[in-house]
Each structure stands twice: as C-alpha cells, then as structure tokens.
Amino acid sequence: MNTESRAGRDPADWEDFEAAAKRTIEQHIRNSFIKTYKPVLDDAKFRSFDTMEQYRQWCRDNLPDWLGYNRD
C-alpha cells in the first residue's frame, strides 16, 4: 500500500494491520480462541442427564448467573 492512501491515518493502526496480514490462517484461528475457565462446567469431564428439565435444574442449582444458563 502506498503512503498516499494512508494519508491522515494513524501509522500505528497500519503497523498492526500489516503484521496481522502476514500471519497464516492457522495462526489467525489459533489466536482467535481463548480458553476461559468456566466454574463448575469445567470441573468434571462430562455430565449426563435423563431429561432436559434435569439439566436445566442442575444449571439453576449449580452454575453462577453470569454464565447465562439460568432461565429464571
């Protein structure tokens, strides 16, 4: 890109863009997913329920509200 088309723009913005443009798709994908620990949900390898209502009740009883699983 030539400097005329960058006129009036912050050069730091273009440095970030050009650095990102040089990354491979694999790097973009790897950098896009951030592992966030979710209390209770991540504490067991798996859970199973016989009905959806049992699952929803377990969510209400065990998960913090900020995870967004509470339907109340």
mmCIF file as gemmi writes it, N, C-alpha and C atoms, coordinates in Angstrom:
data_model
loop_
_atom_site.group_PDB
_atom_site.id
_atom_site.type_symbol
_atom_site.label_atom_id
_atom_site.label_alt_id
_atom_site.label_comp_id
_atom_site.label_asym_id
_atom_site.label_entity_id
_atom_site.label_seq_id
_atom_site.pdbx_PDB_ins_code
_atom_site.Cartn_x
_atom_site.Cartn_y
_atom_site.Cartn_z
_atom_site.occupancy
_atom_site.B_iso_or_equiv
_atom_site.pdbx_formal_charge
_atom_site.auth_seq_id
_atom_site.auth_asym_id
_atom_site.pdbx_PDB_model_num
ATOM 1 N N . MET Axp A 1 ? 0.862 -1.171 0 1 0 ? 1 A 1
ATOM 2 C CA . MET Axp A 1 ? 0 0 0 1 0 ? 1 A 1
ATOM 3 C C . MET Axp A 1 ? 0.901 1.223 0 1 0 ? 1 A 1
ATOM 4 N N . ASN Axp A 2 ? 0.571 2.213 -0.799 1 0 ? 2 A 1
ATOM 5 C CA . ASN Axp A 2 ? 1.426 3.404 -0.856 1 0 ? 2 A 1
ATOM 6 C C . ASN Axp A 2 ? 1.063 4.389 0.247 1 0 ? 2 A 1
ATOM 7 N N . THR Axp A 3 ? 1.953 5.339 0.484 1 0 ? 3 A 1
ATOM 8 C CA . THR Axp A 3 ? 1.746 6.271 1.594 1 0 ? 3 A 1
ATOM 9 C C . THR Axp A 3 ? 0.631 7.262 1.323 1 0 ? 3 A 1
ATOM 10 N N . GLU Axp A 4 ? 0.3 7.531 0.06 1 0 ? 4 A 1
ATOM 11 C CA . GLU Axp A 4 ? -0.789 8.481 -0.243 1 0 ? 4 A 1
ATOM 12 C C . GLU Axp A 4 ? -2.13 7.953 0.259 1 0 ? 4 A 1
ATOM 13 N N . SER Axp A 5 ? -2.378 6.664 0.114 1 0 ? 5 A 1
ATOM 14 C CA . SER Axp A 5 ? -3.665 6.116 0.565 1 0 ? 5 A 1
ATOM 15 C C . SER Axp A 5 ? -3.734 6.033 2.086 1 0 ? 5 A 1
ATOM 16 N N . ARG Axp A 6 ? -2.614 6.19 2.759 1 0 ? 6 A 1
ATOM 17 C CA . ARG Axp A 6 ? -2.585 6.174 4.219 1 0 ? 6 A 1
ATOM 18 C C . ARG Axp A 6 ? -2.676 7.575 4.808 1 0 ? 6 A 1
ATOM 19 N N . ALA Axp A 7 ? -2.724 8.565 3.99 1 0 ? 7 A 1
ATOM 20 C CA . ALA Axp A 7 ? -2.71 9.95 4.481 1 0 ? 7 A 1
ATOM 21 C C . ALA Axp A 7 ? -3.832 10.183 5.476 1 0 ? 7 A 1
ATOM 22 N N . GLY Axp A 8 ? -3.491 10.829 6.572 1 0 ? 8 A 1
ATOM 23 C CA . GLY Axp A 8 ? -4.482 11.17 7.582 1 0 ? 8 A 1
ATOM 24 C C . GLY Axp A 8 ? -4.845 10.031 8.514 1 0 ? 8 A 1
ATOM 25 N N . ARG Axp A 9 ? -4.181 8.904 8.37 1 0 ? 9 A 1
ATOM 26 C CA . ARG Axp A 9 ? -4.476 7.772 9.244 1 0 ? 9 A 1
ATOM 27 C C . ARG Axp A 9 ? -3.314 7.54 10.194 1 0 ? 9 A 1
ATOM 28 N N . ASP Axp A 10 ? -3.625 6.979 11.343 1 0 ? 10 A 1
ATOM 29 C CA . ASP Axp A 10 ? -2.611 6.709 12.354 1 0 ? 10 A 1
ATOM 30 C C . ASP Axp A 10 ? -1.688 5.586 11.874 1 0 ? 10 A 1
ATOM 31 N N . PRO Axp A 11 ? -0.389 5.848 11.763 1 0 ? 11 A 1
ATOM 32 C CA . PRO Axp A 11 ? 0.545 4.815 11.296 1 0 ? 11 A 1
ATOM 33 C C . PRO Axp A 11 ? 0.557 3.565 12.179 1 0 ? 11 A 1
ATOM 34 N N . ALA Axp A 12 ? 0.3 3.71 13.457 1 0 ? 12 A 1
ATOM 35 C CA . ALA Axp A 12 ? 0.285 2.547 14.353 1 0 ? 12 A 1
ATOM 36 C C . ALA Axp A 12 ? -0.822 1.579 13.957 1 0 ? 12 A 1
ATOM 37 N N . ASP Axp A 13 ? -1.953 2.098 13.486 1 0 ? 13 A 1
ATOM 38 C CA . ASP Axp A 13 ? -3.041 1.231 13.036 1 0 ? 13 A 1
ATOM 39 C C . ASP Axp A 13 ? -2.587 0.391 11.854 1 0 ? 13 A 1
ATOM 40 N N . TRP Axp A 14 ? -1.857 0.974 10.958 1 0 ? 14 A 1
ATOM 41 C CA . TRP Axp A 14 ? -1.387 0.248 9.77 1 0 ? 14 A 1
ATOM 42 C C . TRP Axp A 14 ? -0.319 -0.774 10.129 1 0 ? 14 A 1
ATOM 43 N N . GLU Axp A 15 ? 0.502 -0.474 11.119 1 0 ? 15 A 1
ATOM 44 C CA . GLU Axp A 15 ? 1.516 -1.443 11.539 1 0 ? 15 A 1
ATOM 45 C C . GLU Axp A 15 ? 0.842 -2.709 12.06 1 0 ? 15 A 1
ATOM 46 N N . ASP Axp A 16 ? -0.207 -2.544 12.863 1 0 ? 16 A 1
ATOM 47 C CA . ASP Axp A 16 ? -0.951 -3.701 13.374 1 0 ? 16 A 1
ATOM 48 C C . ASP Axp A 16 ? -1.603 -4.471 12.232 1 0 ? 16 A 1
ATOM 49 N N . PHE Axp A 17 ? -2.197 -3.746 11.291 1 0 ? 17 A 1
ATOM 50 C CA . PHE Axp A 17 ? -2.862 -4.387 10.161 1 0 ? 17 A 1
ATOM 51 C C . PHE Axp A 17 ? -1.861 -5.177 9.32 1 0 ? 17 A 1
ATOM 52 N N . GLU Axp A 18 ? -0.731 -4.566 9.005 1 0 ? 18 A 1
ATOM 53 C CA . GLU Axp A 18 ? 0.266 -5.238 8.177 1 0 ? 18 A 1
ATOM 54 C C . GLU Axp A 18 ? 0.846 -6.459 8.883 1 0 ? 18 A 1
ATOM 55 N N . ALA Axp A 19 ? 1.038 -6.362 10.189 1 0 ? 19 A 1
ATOM 56 C CA . ALA Axp A 19 ? 1.528 -7.525 10.942 1 0 ? 19 A 1
ATOM 57 C C . ALA Axp A 19 ? 0.503 -8.657 10.889 1 0 ? 19 A 1
ATOM 58 N N . ALA Axp A 20 ? -0.765 -8.325 11.056 1 0 ? 20 A 1
ATOM 59 C CA . ALA Axp A 20 ? -1.821 -9.341 11.012 1 0 ? 20 A 1
ATOM 60 C C . ALA Axp A 20 ? -1.945 -9.946 9.621 1 0 ? 20 A 1
ATOM 61 N N . ALA Axp A 21 ? -1.76 -9.126 8.591 1 0 ? 21 A 1
ATOM 62 C CA . ALA Axp A 21 ? -1.886 -9.603 7.216 1 0 ? 21 A 1
ATOM 63 C C . ALA Axp A 21 ? -0.8 -10.623 6.872 1 0 ? 21 A 1
ATOM 64 N N . LYS Axp A 22 ? 0.307 -10.593 7.565 1 0 ? 22 A 1
ATOM 65 C CA . LYS Axp A 22 ? 1.406 -11.528 7.294 1 0 ? 22 A 1
ATOM 66 C C . LYS Axp A 22 ? 1.203 -12.877 7.975 1 0 ? 22 A 1
ATOM 67 N N . ARG Axp A 23 ? 0.273 -12.956 8.907 1 0 ? 23 A 1
ATOM 68 C CA . ARG Axp A 23 ? 0.052 -14.214 9.62 1 0 ? 23 A 1
ATOM 69 C C . ARG Axp A 23 ? -0.708 -15.198 8.739 1 0 ? 23 A 1
ATOM 70 N N . THR Axp A 24 ? -0.453 -16.467 8.968 1 0 ? 24 A 1
ATOM 71 C CA . THR Axp A 24 ? -1.171 -17.502 8.221 1 0 ? 24 A 1
ATOM 72 C C . THR Axp A 24 ? -2.581 -17.663 8.795 1 0 ? 24 A 1
ATOM 73 N N . ILE Axp A 25 ? -3.436 -18.321 8.037 1 0 ? 25 A 1
ATOM 74 C CA . ILE Axp A 25 ? -4.8 -18.611 8.506 1 0 ? 25 A 1
ATOM 75 C C . ILE Axp A 25 ? -4.741 -19.438 9.785 1 0 ? 25 A 1
ATOM 76 N N . GLU Axp A 26 ? -3.818 -20.403 9.835 1 0 ? 26 A 1
ATOM 77 C CA . GLU Axp A 26 ? -3.688 -21.238 11.025 1 0 ? 26 A 1
ATOM 78 C C . GLU Axp A 26 ? -3.373 -20.395 12.254 1 0 ? 26 A 1
ATOM 79 N N . GLN Axp A 27 ? -2.502 -19.392 12.097 1 0 ? 27 A 1
ATOM 80 C CA . GLN Axp A 27 ? -2.179 -18.517 13.225 1 0 ? 27 A 1
ATOM 81 C C . GLN Axp A 27 ? -3.392 -17.692 13.653 1 0 ? 27 A 1
ATOM 82 N N . HIS Axp A 28 ? -4.151 -17.193 12.671 1 0 ? 28 A 1
ATOM 83 C CA . HIS Axp A 28 ? -5.355 -16.422 13 1 0 ? 28 A 1
ATOM 84 C C . HIS Axp A 28 ? -6.343 -17.28 13.789 1 0 ? 28 A 1
ATOM 85 N N . ILE Axp A 29 ? -6.548 -18.506 13.331 1 0 ? 29 A 1
ATOM 86 C CA . ILE Axp A 29 ? -7.501 -19.392 14.007 1 0 ? 29 A 1
ATOM 87 C C . ILE Axp A 29 ? -7.008 -19.733 15.414 1 0 ? 29 A 1
ATOM 88 N N . ARG Axp A 30 ? -5.721 -20.071 15.544 1 0 ? 30 A 1
ATOM 89 C CA . ARG Axp A 30 ? -5.172 -20.425 16.852 1 0 ? 30 A 1
ATOM 90 C C . ARG Axp A 30 ? -5.277 -19.247 17.827 1 0 ? 30 A 1
ATOM 91 N N . ASN Axp A 31 ? -5.066 -18.038 17.343 1 0 ? 31 A 1
ATOM 92 C CA . ASN Axp A 31 ? -5.119 -16.856 18.194 1 0 ? 31 A 1
ATOM 93 C C . ASN Axp A 31 ? -6.544 -16.393 18.485 1 0 ? 31 A 1
ATOM 94 N N . SER Axp A 32 ? -7.515 -16.916 17.762 1 0 ? 32 A 1
ATOM 95 C CA . SER Axp A 32 ? -8.894 -16.456 17.899 1 0 ? 32 A 1
ATOM 96 C C . SER Axp A 32 ? -9.627 -17.101 19.056 1 0 ? 32 A 1
ATOM 97 N N . PHE Axp A 33 ? -9.199 -18.265 19.481 1 0 ? 33 A 1
ATOM 98 C CA . PHE Axp A 33 ? -9.896 -18.99 20.526 1 0 ? 33 A 1
ATOM 99 C C . PHE Axp A 33 ? -9.149 -18.843 21.837 1 0 ? 33 A 1
ATOM 100 N N . ILE Axp A 34 ? -9.822 -18.288 22.812 1 0 ? 34 A 1
ATOM 101 C CA . ILE Axp A 34 ? -9.225 -18.056 24.117 1 0 ? 34 A 1
ATOM 102 C C . ILE Axp A 34 ? -9.899 -18.994 25.113 1 0 ? 34 A 1
ATOM 103 N N . LYS Axp A 35 ? -9.103 -19.798 25.778 1 0 ? 35 A 1
ATOM 104 C CA . LYS Axp A 35 ? -9.643 -20.724 26.774 1 0 ? 35 A 1
ATOM 105 C C . LYS Axp A 35 ? -9.972 -19.95 28.043 1 0 ? 35 A 1
ATOM 106 N N . THR Axp A 36 ? -11.226 -19.973 28.404 1 0 ? 36 A 1
ATOM 107 C CA . THR Axp A 36 ? -11.68 -19.305 29.623 1 0 ? 36 A 1
ATOM 108 C C . THR Axp A 36 ? -12.237 -20.365 30.565 1 0 ? 36 A 1
ATOM 109 N N . TYR Axp A 37 ? -11.735 -20.395 31.762 1 0 ? 37 A 1
ATOM 110 C CA . TYR Axp A 37 ? -12.233 -21.34 32.747 1 0 ? 37 A 1
ATOM 111 C C . TYR Axp A 37 ? -13.656 -20.972 33.14 1 0 ? 37 A 1
ATOM 112 N N . LYS Axp A 38 ? -14.539 -21.951 33.08 1 0 ? 38 A 1
ATOM 113 C CA . LYS Axp A 38 ? -15.921 -21.765 33.482 1 0 ? 38 A 1
ATOM 114 C C . LYS Axp A 38 ? -16.151 -22.586 34.75 1 0 ? 38 A 1
ATOM 115 N N . PRO Axp A 39 ? -16.351 -21.913 35.877 1 0 ? 39 A 1
ATOM 116 C CA . PRO Axp A 39 ? -16.524 -22.638 37.136 1 0 ? 39 A 1
ATOM 117 C C . PRO Axp A 39 ? -17.639 -23.673 37.038 1 0 ? 39 A 1
ATOM 118 N N . VAL Axp A 40 ? -17.443 -24.794 37.656 1 0 ? 40 A 1
ATOM 119 C CA . VAL Axp A 40 ? -18.36 -25.918 37.72 1 0 ? 40 A 1
ATOM 120 C C . VAL Axp A 40 ? -18.414 -26.653 36.384 1 0 ? 40 A 1
ATOM 121 N N . LEU Axp A 41 ? -18.66 -25.968 35.281 1 0 ? 41 A 1
ATOM 122 C CA . LEU Axp A 41 ? -18.753 -26.635 33.984 1 0 ? 41 A 1
ATOM 123 C C . LEU Axp A 41 ? -17.452 -27.341 33.626 1 0 ? 41 A 1
ATOM 124 N N . ASP Axp A 42 ? -16.324 -26.721 33.912 1 0 ? 42 A 1
ATOM 125 C CA . ASP Axp A 42 ? -15.031 -27.296 33.549 1 0 ? 42 A 1
ATOM 126 C C . ASP Axp A 42 ? -14.472 -28.225 34.623 1 0 ? 42 A 1
ATOM 127 N N . ASP Axp A 43 ? -15.18 -28.408 35.705 1 0 ? 43 A 1
ATOM 128 C CA . ASP Axp A 43 ? -14.647 -29.195 36.813 1 0 ? 43 A 1
ATOM 129 C C . ASP Axp A 43 ? -14.852 -30.699 36.656 1 0 ? 43 A 1
ATOM 130 N N . ALA Axp A 44 ? -15.677 -31.128 35.741 1 0 ? 44 A 1
ATOM 131 C CA . ALA Axp A 44 ? -15.895 -32.556 35.506 1 0 ? 44 A 1
ATOM 132 C C . ALA Axp A 44 ? -15.701 -32.838 34.016 1 0 ? 44 A 1
ATOM 133 N N . LYS Axp A 45 ? -15.247 -34.032 33.706 1 0 ? 45 A 1
ATOM 134 C CA . LYS Axp A 45 ? -15.002 -34.381 32.304 1 0 ? 45 A 1
ATOM 135 C C . LYS Axp A 45 ? -16.303 -34.363 31.499 1 0 ? 45 A 1
ATOM 136 N N . PHE Axp A 46 ? -17.369 -34.86 32.084 1 0 ? 46 A 1
ATOM 137 C CA . PHE Axp A 46 ? -18.683 -34.807 31.433 1 0 ? 46 A 1
ATOM 138 C C . PHE Axp A 46 ? -19.779 -35.007 32.466 1 0 ? 46 A 1
ATOM 139 N N . ARG Axp A 47 ? -20.989 -34.67 32.072 1 0 ? 47 A 1
ATOM 140 C CA . ARG Axp A 47 ? -22.176 -34.919 32.883 1 0 ? 47 A 1
ATOM 141 C C . ARG Axp A 47 ? -23.268 -35.398 31.94 1 0 ? 47 A 1
ATOM 142 N N . SER Axp A 48 ? -24.162 -36.214 32.434 1 0 ? 48 A 1
ATOM 143 C CA . SER Axp A 48 ? -25.286 -36.634 31.608 1 0 ? 48 A 1
ATOM 144 C C . SER Axp A 48 ? -26.566 -36.538 32.425 1 0 ? 48 A 1
ATOM 145 N N . PHE Axp A 49 ? -27.643 -36.286 31.724 1 0 ? 49 A 1
ATOM 146 C CA . PHE Axp A 49 ? -28.951 -36.119 32.359 1 0 ? 49 A 1
ATOM 147 C C . PHE Axp A 49 ? -29.972 -36.908 31.555 1 0 ? 49 A 1
ATOM 148 N N . ASP Axp A 50 ? -30.98 -37.404 32.245 1 0 ? 50 A 1
ATOM 149 C CA . ASP Axp A 50 ? -32.027 -38.174 31.566 1 0 ? 50 A 1
ATOM 150 C C . ASP Axp A 50 ? -33.004 -37.275 30.816 1 0 ? 50 A 1
ATOM 151 N N . THR Axp A 51 ? -33.212 -36.075 31.328 1 0 ? 51 A 1
ATOM 152 C CA . THR Axp A 51 ? -34.153 -35.168 30.668 1 0 ? 51 A 1
ATOM 153 C C . THR Axp A 51 ? -33.557 -33.759 30.601 1 0 ? 51 A 1
ATOM 154 N N . MET Axp A 52 ? -34.09 -32.973 29.727 1 0 ? 52 A 1
ATOM 155 C CA . MET Axp A 52 ? -33.669 -31.578 29.615 1 0 ? 52 A 1
ATOM 156 C C . MET Axp A 52 ? -34.031 -30.818 30.888 1 0 ? 52 A 1
ATOM 157 N N . GLU Axp A 53 ? -35.144 -31.163 31.49 1 0 ? 53 A 1
ATOM 158 C CA . GLU Axp A 53 ? -35.549 -30.494 32.735 1 0 ? 53 A 1
ATOM 159 C C . GLU Axp A 53 ? -34.542 -30.768 33.852 1 0 ? 53 A 1
ATOM 160 N N . GLN Axp A 54 ? -34.021 -31.986 33.945 1 0 ? 54 A 1
ATOM 161 C CA . GLN Axp A 54 ? -32.984 -32.288 34.939 1 0 ? 54 A 1
ATOM 162 C C . GLN Axp A 54 ? -31.737 -31.446 34.686 1 0 ? 54 A 1
ATOM 163 N N . TYR Axp A 55 ? -31.375 -31.321 33.418 1 0 ? 55 A 1
ATOM 164 C CA . TYR Axp A 55 ? -30.214 -30.485 33.054 1 0 ? 55 A 1
ATOM 165 C C . TYR Axp A 55 ? -30.445 -29.026 33.46 1 0 ? 55 A 1
ATOM 166 N N . ARG Axp A 56 ? -31.613 -28.511 33.132 1 0 ? 56 A 1
ATOM 167 C CA . ARG Axp A 56 ? -31.914 -27.111 33.465 1 0 ? 56 A 1
ATOM 168 C C . ARG Axp A 56 ? -31.941 -26.891 34.975 1 0 ? 56 A 1
ATOM 169 N N . GLN Axp A 57 ? -32.471 -27.855 35.702 1 0 ? 57 A 1
ATOM 170 C CA . GLN Axp A 57 ? -32.484 -27.746 37.169 1 0 ? 57 A 1
ATOM 171 C C . GLN Axp A 57 ? -31.063 -27.767 37.715 1 0 ? 57 A 1
ATOM 172 N N . TRP Axp A 58 ? -30.232 -28.635 37.168 1 0 ? 58 A 1
ATOM 173 C CA . TRP Axp A 58 ? -28.829 -28.684 37.6 1 0 ? 58 A 1
ATOM 174 C C . TRP Axp A 58 ? -28.14 -27.342 37.317 1 0 ? 58 A 1
ATOM 175 N N . CYS Axp A 59 ? -28.408 -26.757 36.166 1 0 ? 59 A 1
ATOM 176 C CA . CYS Axp A 59 ? -27.836 -25.444 35.834 1 0 ? 59 A 1
ATOM 177 C C . CYS Axp A 59 ? -28.277 -24.389 36.845 1 0 ? 59 A 1
ATOM 178 N N . ARG Axp A 60 ? -29.576 -24.358 37.159 1 0 ? 60 A 1
ATOM 179 C CA . ARG Axp A 60 ? -30.087 -23.386 38.133 1 0 ? 60 A 1
ATOM 180 C C . ARG Axp A 60 ? -29.436 -23.567 39.495 1 0 ? 60 A 1
ATOM 181 N N . ASP Axp A 61 ? -29.24 -24.807 39.895 1 0 ? 61 A 1
ATOM 182 C CA . ASP Axp A 61 ? -28.723 -25.092 41.235 1 0 ? 61 A 1
ATOM 183 C C . ASP Axp A 61 ? -27.209 -24.926 41.359 1 0 ? 61 A 1
ATOM 184 N N . ASN Axp A 62 ? -26.484 -25.061 40.269 1 0 ? 62 A 1
ATOM 185 C CA . ASN Axp A 62 ? -25.032 -25.162 40.369 1 0 ? 62 A 1
ATOM 186 C C . ASN Axp A 62 ? -24.215 -24.087 39.663 1 0 ? 62 A 1
ATOM 187 N N . LEU Axp A 63 ? -24.756 -23.453 38.665 1 0 ? 63 A 1
ATOM 188 C CA . LEU Axp A 63 ? -23.948 -22.538 37.866 1 0 ? 63 A 1
ATOM 189 C C . LEU Axp A 63 ? -24.143 -21.086 38.28 1 0 ? 63 A 1
ATOM 190 N N . PRO Axp A 64 ? -23.074 -20.285 38.229 1 0 ? 64 A 1
ATOM 191 C CA . PRO Axp A 64 ? -23.217 -18.858 38.52 1 0 ? 64 A 1
ATOM 192 C C . PRO Axp A 64 ? -24.065 -18.181 37.438 1 0 ? 64 A 1
ATOM 193 N N . ASP Axp A 65 ? -24.816 -17.175 37.829 1 0 ? 65 A 1
ATOM 194 C CA . ASP Axp A 65 ? -25.707 -16.482 36.895 1 0 ? 65 A 1
ATOM 195 C C . ASP Axp A 65 ? -24.976 -15.9 35.691 1 0 ? 65 A 1
ATOM 196 N N . TRP Axp A 66 ? -23.748 -15.417 35.91 1 0 ? 66 A 1
ATOM 197 C CA . TRP Axp A 66 ? -23.045 -14.723 34.823 1 0 ? 66 A 1
ATOM 198 C C . TRP Axp A 66 ? -22.692 -15.65 33.66 1 0 ? 66 A 1
ATOM 199 N N . LEU Axp A 67 ? -22.804 -16.975 33.842 1 0 ? 67 A 1
ATOM 200 C CA . LEU Axp A 67 ? -22.558 -17.872 32.727 1 0 ? 67 A 1
ATOM 201 C C . LEU Axp A 67 ? -23.727 -17.889 31.749 1 0 ? 67 A 1
ATOM 202 N N . GLY Axp A 68 ? -24.897 -17.439 32.196 1 0 ? 68 A 1
ATOM 203 C CA . GLY Axp A 68 ? -26.039 -17.301 31.302 1 0 ? 68 A 1
ATOM 204 C C . GLY Axp A 68 ? -26.866 -18.552 31.108 1 0 ? 68 A 1
ATOM 205 N N . TYR Axp A 69 ? -26.746 -19.53 31.986 1 0 ? 69 A 1
ATOM 206 C CA . TYR Axp A 69 ? -27.522 -20.761 31.853 1 0 ? 69 A 1
ATOM 207 C C . TYR Axp A 69 ? -28.79 -20.736 32.676 1 0 ? 69 A 1
ATOM 208 N N . ASN Axp A 70 ? -29.012 -19.7 33.436 1 0 ? 70 A 1
ATOM 209 C CA . ASN Axp A 70 ? -30.19 -19.611 34.289 1 0 ? 70 A 1
ATOM 210 C C . ASN Axp A 70 ? -31.342 -19.05 33.475 1 0 ? 70 A 1
ATOM 211 N N . ARG Axp A 71 ? -32.464 -19.745 33.461 1 0 ? 71 A 1
ATOM 212 C CA . ARG Axp A 71 ? -33.628 -19.31 32.662 1 0 ? 71 A 1
ATOM 213 C C . ARG Axp A 71 ? -34.667 -18.591 33.51 1 0 ? 71 A 1
ATOM 214 N N . ASP Axp A 72 ? -34.366 -18.301 34.769 1 0 ? 72 A 1
ATOM 215 C CA . ASP Axp A 72 ? -35.35 -17.618 35.631 1 0 ? 72 A 1
ATOM 216 C C . ASP Axp A 72 ? -35.445 -16.155 35.286 1 0 ? 72 A 1
